Amino acid sequence: MSAASFYGSIPVFRGFTSLMDPKLYSPLPADWSIGVADIVDSTKAIAAQRYKAVNMAGAAVIAAVTNALEGREFPFVFGGDGASFAVAPDDLELAREALAATATWVREDLDLKMRVALVPVSAIRAQGLDVRVARFGPSANLSYAMFSGGGLAFADAAMKRGEFAVTEAPSGTQPDLSGLSCRFEEMPASRGLILSVLVMPAAGADPLAFRKVIEDIIHLVERSPDAGRPVPPQGPPLKWPPQGLDYEARAMRGGSLFKRRASLLAFTFFAYVLMRFDIKAGSFLPKVYKRQVVENSDFRKYDDGLRMILDCTPELERALSDRLATAARDGVVRYGLYPQDAAMMTCFTPSALRSDHVHFIDGARGGYASAATALKAMAAAAS
């Protein structure tokens, strides 16, 4: 079954509170594959304050595969220091080439090491696990994939064991990363702190008990006046030259890095002036684009576990921590919470004239990767 006919047939749900409803999730066709990627030693990169590079690498996977598939819709999820996705058999080799090229680019241009793997859904189901997909619409403009069934967590663990590995492309191979950028500045917390939240089921946890904890956490956040999306209502701050200019220049193809930087300096200045002074250019309307950036921001998701980047008060952080600590003592969850002072955004905008541009949110001082480190420490202490 093609990606268009399967993924396109899944209805989009709007209310995030219904996230754990099993009826929203459809099993992937048996002949599909799961792609997974992550940065090796991301903790060291974060300690060296290279989290923008780490985020760029994770988003590059999604940009490269999307461009390789010529914009065909497929389910994916951004994980901060990596990404996961699902592809139909017809798209498998294109995805493999994109993954291989991205791993090479990440090593040569970002000086990071990326693991990549492609895991057949059949191998996941042979373990008694599944991969089921839902589509959450944060706005009328687009939808993001949510994954359940334990299959993504298995694929990630298998990749880390060196199984199903995709070999890096030859040196100098450049993936098509058109549309990948990080021009917005960091977004400071407005309520006290930016909280990275990661909640996974504990080994052998009762699925209904885990569902209840996730629903409790979502309700705590949704009902609280003390939490909100980390993207300001007027859009993220913009400066010129943008902080991420060098990374975006490295993502471009053609010409020397110096020439790419120079052309990008000119283009980003033009874009900055349009956005700063709300100047219409052809059919591009800066106010509309900024509103869509806010609406389309991917600050909460589910991929066998709950991930959220919240702008919240210390009081709400304590309430979340208390609920999760109780659930951990009961053997239901493993979790990581990581507070920081700002969030960051990495963008994939194939066309600024379309409304379906995607904006990946993470904490600016370690984000999901640091929450995962806290989660691993908890798991190690419990074992």
N, C-alpha and C positions, 0 to 999 in steps of 0.2 A: 504494500500500500504506500502511495506517495505521501510525502510530508504534507502537501496541500490538502489531500483528501482526508487524512487522519487528523492532523492538528487543527486544520480549518473547520472541522466538523464539531470540535469540542465547544460547547457554549461558554461564553465569558460570564463569570460571576463578579458582582460589584462589591458586596459587603465583606470586608476582611474578617469580620466576626464569624462568618460561616466557613472559614478556611478549612476546618477539620471535618467537614461533612464528607463522608466517603463517597456519596453519590456524585460529587463534583469531579471525581477523578476517574479517568479512563485508562485501562491498561495499554501500554505500548504494544504495537504489533510485534510478533515473535521474531521477525527477521530484522528488526532495528538494532542499532548499537548505541552505546552511551560513550560520549567523549568526556574525558576528565583531564584537568591540568592544574598544577599548583607550583608555587615557587618553593624550591628547596632552601632551607635555612632562612625563611622569611623573617624569623625572629631577629636574626643578626642584621638583616637589611633594615628592619624597623629601628633597632638599636642605633644604627648608623644614620637614622633620620631619612631613609630612602623610601618612605611609604608611598609617596606619589609615583615613584617608579614601579613599586610592587603593584599598585592599583592599575597602572597603565598596562602592565603585563597581563593581568587578569582580564581586563576589558579587551585587550588585543586579540585574545582567543575568540571572543564573540564577534568582533569586527572582521577578523580574517575568515572565519567560517561563513558569516553572512555574505561577505563579498564573493567568496568562492562559490556559494550557492546562488549568486546573482540576485540576492534580495529575497529568495524564497523563505517564507516563514518556517521556523523550526523552534522547538522548545529549548530554552537555555536559562541558566541562572548564574549570576555573578556572585562570587564568594569572597571578594576582597583580594586575597592573594592567589586567586585562581578562578576557574569557571567550570561548569558542567553543562552538557547539552545532549540532545538525542537526535539521531539522523536515520533517515530511511536508507534501505540498501542502495538505491540509485545514487545517493549522495555520499556514500561511505568513502570512496576514494578521493573525492574532492575535499572532504573533511580531513582525511588523513594527510593529504598534501598541505592543507592550511595549517594543521597542528604542527607538522614537521617544520614548516617554514617559520612559524611563530616561535617555536622553541629556539631555532637558530638566531632569529632576530633579537629575542630577549637576551640571549647570551652575548651576542656581539654588540648590540646597541644599548642595552640597559645594564650590562654586566651583572646579570642575574642568571641563575640556573633554573630552568623550568622542566618539570616532569610532565609528560603527556602520554595518554593511553586511550585506546578504544576497546571497549568491553562489550561483547555481544549480549543482548538481552537474554538469549538462551542460556548463557553461562550464569547469569544472575538467577534465573528461574530454577536452574539446576541446584542452586543453594537453598531453595525454598523461599526465596525473596521475590519481590516484584518491583516493577517501575510503572507507576501510574501518574498521569499528568492531568493537571487542571489549568485553567486560564483565568487569571485575576486581572480585572480591568481597573487600574487606579484612576483612570479618566476615560472619557469617550474616545480618546485619541489612539490608544494602544492597549495591549494586554501583555502580562508577563507570565511565564510558566511557573507552576508550583509542582513539586514532585513528592510522591509518597511511596511507601512499599518497602523501604530499606535498600533498594537497589543502588541508589546513588552513593549511599554510605559504603556499600560493599565495593562498588567500582573504585571509589577513592582509596579505600584501604588496599585493594588489589594493586592499584597503580603504585602506591607507596612501597609495596613489597616487590616491585619490579615486574609485575605480571602485565600482559597485554600492552607492553610498551610500544610506542611509536618512535622510530628512530629519527633523530634530528636530520633536517635537510642539509645538503652540502653548504659549506661556508659561503657567505655572500648571498644566499637565497633570501629574498625579501617577500614577505606576505603582502597581500593587498590590504592595507589598513585604512583605506579611504574613509573619511568620516569620523575617525578616532581623534579626539582632542581633549584637552583639559585646560580650557581658557579661563574658567571661573576661579576666583580666589577662594580660600578657605571660608567656611561659614561659622562664625563664632556662636557659641551657645547663647540663647536669649533667656532661657529659664534657669540657668545655673550650670548645667553640664550636658555634654553629648555622651550618651550611653550606648555602647555596643552590647547587644544582647544575643547570646547563642544558647539555645536549649535543645538538647538531644535526649532521646530515650535512653535510660540506663539498660544495661544488658539484662534481658529477661523481663523487662518491665511489662506490666499489663497494658495493652494498647488503649483500653478504655480509660484507665487511670491517667495515662500520658495525655490522651486527648483532653481530659478534664483540666489538667494543669495548663496546657497551651491555651485553652479557651478562657481559663481564669486570668492568665497573663494578658491576653488580648483585651478582655473586658476591663481589666485594671487600667490599661493604657487608653482604651477608647473612651471610657467614662470619666477619665480624669481631666480636669482643666489644667493639670500640671505637666502635660506632655503633648508633643506635637511633632509634625515633620520638621526635620532639621534645615529645610530650605526656606529662607525668608519669603514671605508672601509676595514681595516685589522682585524675587529672583535673587540668585547668589551675587555677591560683589564682583565687580569687573574692574580690572586695572590694565594699564598698558605700559610696557610690554607684559603679557601674561606670564604668570609664574611657570606654567607648563610649556612654554614656547620651545625649549630645547627638545623635550620628549616628543612633541608634535612634529617638529622638524625631522627627527629621527624616524618617525612613522611614515614620512612621505617617501615617494619613489622619485628617482631621476635627479641627476645633477649632484654636485658635491654638497656636503653638509652645510658649508658656508653659503652656497647659493640658496639652498632650501631655507635656511634661517633668514636670509635677507628677504626672500619673496614672502615668507610667512610674517616677518615683521611688518611689511607693507600691507599685507592682506588683513592682519589682525588689527592694525591701526584703523583701517577703513571700517572694519566690523565694529571696533570699539566706539568710533564716532557715531555710527548709526545707532548702536544700542544706548550709548550714553545720552544722546540727545533725541532719542525716539524718532529718527528720520526714516521715513518710508523709502524703500529702494525697490522699484518695480512692484512685484506682488509680496515682497518681504515686509512684514509689519513687526517692528521690534516689540511692541507691547503684547501682541498676540504670541510671539515666540517666547517671551519671558514668562507669560502665563502658562504656556504649555510646558516649559522647563519645570516649573513648580508642580504642575499636575502630573507630569510623567515621571517624576523622580521615584526611583526604585529603592525605598528606604525600609521596606519590610517584605519578607518572602518566606517560603517554606520549601526546604529541599531535604526531606527526611528529618528535619529539625527546624525550629523557628529562628530566623535571623531578623533583627531589627536595629536600626540606628535611630535613636530617639533624642529629641531635645527635651530634657525634663528637669524637674527639681530634685534636689537631694532627698526630699521626703518620698517622692515616687520611687526613686532608686532603692530606698530602704524597704518600701512596701513590696517591690518586685523581688528583692533579695530575700526577704522573709518568706514569701510564698515559695520561692524556688528552693530555699534551704530546707523547708519542711518537706517538699516533694523529694529532694535528694536523700534526706534521712529515711524516707519511706521506700527508697529504692526505685523511684519512678523516673527520675531525670538525672542527667549530668548537665552542668551549665557553666557558662562563663559570662561575667559582666565586666565591662572595662570602661571606666569613666575617662573622659578627656575634655578639653576646652573648646574643640571645634570639629566640624565635619568637613569632608571634601567631596568633590564631584568629578567623575570622569565621564565624558560624553561620547556617544556614538550617534552622529548626525549625518546620515547619508545625503539628506537634503534638508536645508533649513526652510524650504518652502512646503514641506510635508509636515503633518502634525504628529507623526509617529516616531520622532527622534527619542532616543532613550538616554537616561541619565542615572548613572550608578552612584549610589551614596555609600560612603564609609566614614568611619571616624578618622580624624586627621593625625592622630598620634599612635596608631597601632590598630585601631578598629577591630574588624572581625578576626584578624590573625591573632591579636593579643587576647581577645575573648576566648579563642580556641586554645591558646596556651593556658589560660586559667582553667578551662574545662579539662584539659589533659592532666593538669596538676591535681584536680579533684578526683579524676578517674584513677590516677596512680595512687593517691592516698587511700582510696576506697578498696583497692585490690590487695 
